[in-house]
Amino acid sequence: MSEELSKRLGFAKVLRSGRDIEMKPAAQNFTRKTIATGSNEGLLIKSLKDRNTLGILMEGMPSNKLIAMLSEHSKTLFINVNSVIYADQKQQQKLIYLYRKTMHYCKKFKVDICPISLAVSDEQLLSAKQLMLLAKFLGFDGDAKKALGTLGSFYGKKD
């Protein structure tokens, strides 16, 4: 992706999975900054202890236990907002309900949430303003702008 397109979308840099940041199943060992994926709660909880894990990508409704573990280990819950946009109407309704309910629990446990756009092509990329509007719609309240910068702040950290 060109730097010019990143700027037009309202970002300093658009991070690419596999090149700038890893997204791997939770069972693996992580050697660089990684977002853990998967639906096995036990493996996700285990991956939260890894210092290279930034957090987990939400797939389904996370349990209160998983949300509490995210809080305990100061990790982030990542939500793919593209899944809402490109789903059929019935699935959209389910996802909106699921994401709003998750937001409620994350606020309760003080877990950071980061909306991300996992686009499969440049045409599906969302601008910063689009992500902010979706984040507010899903219940981010006044923290939407801070949430959008979460992944970029991880990218800038040196361990």
C-alpha positions as semicolon CSV with decimal commas, in nm:
position;residue;x (nm);y (nm);z (nm)
1;M;0,000;0,000;0,000
2;S;0,130;0,340;-0,088
3;E;0,197;0,605;0,172
4;E;-0,024;0,841;-0,028
5;L;-0,327;0,609;0,010
6;S;-0,258;0,575;0,383
7;K;-0,264;0,954;0,420
8;R;-0,585;0,983;0,215
9;L;-0,750;0,732;0,447
10;G;-0,642;0,942;0,747
11;F;-0,364;0,720;0,882
12;A;0,009;0,775;0,920
13;K;0,061;0,413;0,817
14;V;-0,162;0,119;0,733
15;L;-0,029;-0,197;0,895
16;R;-0,034;-0,519;0,697
17;S;-0,086;-0,857;0,854
18;G;0,216;-1,079;0,800
19;R;0,449;-0,791;0,721
20;D;0,404;-0,529;0,991
21;I;0,218;-0,736;1,249
22;E;0,144;-1,106;1,288
23;M;-0,198;-1,267;1,331
24;K;-0,155;-1,630;1,435
25;P;-0,356;-1,905;1,604
26;A;-0,322;-1,892;1,982
27;A;-0,142;-2,227;2,011
28;Q;0,177;-2,098;1,849
29;N;0,482;-1,935;2,008
30;F;0,516;-1,573;1,906
31;T;0,854;-1,426;1,816
32;R;0,728;-1,080;1,723
33;K;0,428;-0,859;1,804
34;T;0,124;-1,074;1,736
35;I;-0,254;-1,072;1,764
36;A;-0,373;-1,416;1,874
37;T;-0,668;-1,564;1,688
38;G;-0,892;-1,864;1,740
39;S;-1,196;-1,980;1,930
40;N;-1,031;-2,211;2,186
41;E;-1,057;-2,012;2,508
42;G;-0,789;-2,215;2,689
43;L;-0,532;-2,148;2,417
44;L;-0,627;-1,780;2,399
45;I;-0,581;-1,742;2,776
46;K;-0,245;-1,919;2,755
47;S;-0,133;-1,689;2,473
48;L;-0,214;-1,380;2,685
49;K;0,084;-1,467;2,905
50;D;0,323;-1,430;2,609
51;R;0,488;-1,087;2,613
52;N;0,472;-1,064;2,232
53;T;0,093;-1,100;2,232
54;L;-0,077;-0,763;2,183
55;G;-0,419;-0,913;2,244
56;I;-0,677;-1,132;2,077
57;L;-0,900;-1,095;1,773
58;M;-1,262;-1,141;1,872
59;E;-1,425;-1,446;1,716
60;G;-1,763;-1,499;1,878
61;M;-1,864;-1,381;2,224
62;P;-1,569;-1,383;2,466
63;S;-1,651;-1,518;2,810
64;N;-1,629;-1,305;3,123
65;K;-1,326;-1,515;3,221
66;L;-1,144;-1,431;2,898
67;I;-1,230;-1,061;2,933
68;A;-1,105;-1,066;3,294
69;M;-0,779;-1,230;3,178
70;L;-0,737;-0,961;2,910
71;S;-0,769;-0,703;3,185
72;E;-0,532;-0,886;3,420
73;H;-0,259;-0,910;3,154
74;S;-0,325;-0,559;3,014
75;K;-0,399;-0,692;2,667
76;T;-0,635;-0,559;2,401
77;L;-0,944;-0,707;2,239
78;F;-0,940;-0,642;1,862
79;I;-1,270;-0,626;1,673
80;N;-1,284;-0,660;1,295
81;V;-1,545;-0,403;1,193
82;N;-1,533;-0,516;0,830
83;S;-1,719;-0,828;0,940
84;V;-2,021;-0,606;1,017
85;I;-2,008;-0,416;0,689
86;Y;-1,972;-0,714;0,457
87;A;-2,218;-0,950;0,631
88;D;-2,575;-1,012;0,518
89;Q;-2,849;-0,827;0,708
90;K;-2,930;-1,108;0,952
91;Q;-2,562;-1,164;1,035
92;Q;-2,509;-0,787;1,071
93;Q;-2,779;-0,770;1,337
94;K;-2,619;-1,058;1,530
95;L;-2,272;-0,903;1,508
96;I;-2,390;-0,559;1,619
97;Y;-2,564;-0,712;1,921
98;L;-2,257;-0,925;2,000
99;Y;-2,013;-0,634;1,970
100;R;-2,227;-0,400;2,181
101;K;-2,265;-0,663;2,453
102;T;-1,889;-0,724;2,446
103;M;-1,827;-0,349;2,476
104;H;-2,040;-0,344;2,791
105;Y;-1,835;-0,623;2,954
106;C;-1,504;-0,472;2,843
107;K;-1,594;-0,137;3,001
108;K;-1,685;-0,321;3,321
109;F;-1,345;-0,496;3,333
110;K;-1,155;-0,193;3,192
111;V;-1,025;-0,382;2,888
112;D;-0,890;-0,184;2,592
113;I;-1,073;-0,249;2,267
114;C;-0,939;-0,167;1,924
115;P;-1,157;-0,163;1,613
116;I;-0,960;-0,279;1,310
117;S;-1,035;-0,319;0,943
118;L;-0,921;-0,657;0,815
119;A;-0,967;-0,577;0,450
120;V;-0,885;-0,837;0,188
121;S;-0,833;-0,570;-0,079
122;D;-0,756;-0,198;-0,099
123;E;-1,119;-0,135;-0,198
124;Q;-1,239;-0,272;0,138
125;L;-1,012;-0,050;0,347
126;L;-1,195;0,186;0,579
127;S;-1,083;0,541;0,643
128;A;-1,015;0,668;0,993
129;K;-1,347;0,857;0,991
130;Q;-1,539;0,545;0,885
131;L;-1,374;0,341;1,161
132;M;-1,456;0,614;1,415
133;L;-1,821;0,624;1,314
134;L;-1,848;0,245;1,336
135;A;-1,669;0,243;1,670
136;K;-1,910;0,501;1,812
137;F;-2,207;0,309;1,670
138;L;-2,083;-0,008;1,842
139;G;-2,054;0,173;2,177
140;F;-1,705;0,320;2,210
141;D;-1,849;0,649;2,340
142;G;-1,578;0,916;2,367
143;D;-1,288;0,673;2,345
144;A;-1,319;0,596;1,973
145;K;-1,029;0,818;1,868
146;K;-0,801;0,673;2,136
147;A;-0,905;0,319;2,038
148;L;-0,812;0,377;1,673
149;G;-0,459;0,470;1,774
150;T;-0,410;0,158;1,985
151;L;-0,259;-0,065;1,718
152;G;-0,036;0,214;1,589
153;S;0,095;0,276;1,940
154;F;0,192;-0,092;1,968
155;Y;0,371;-0,070;1,634
156;G;0,586;0,215;1,762
157;K;0,690;0,036;2,086
158;K;1,034;-0,117;2,106
159;D;1,095;-0,410;2,343
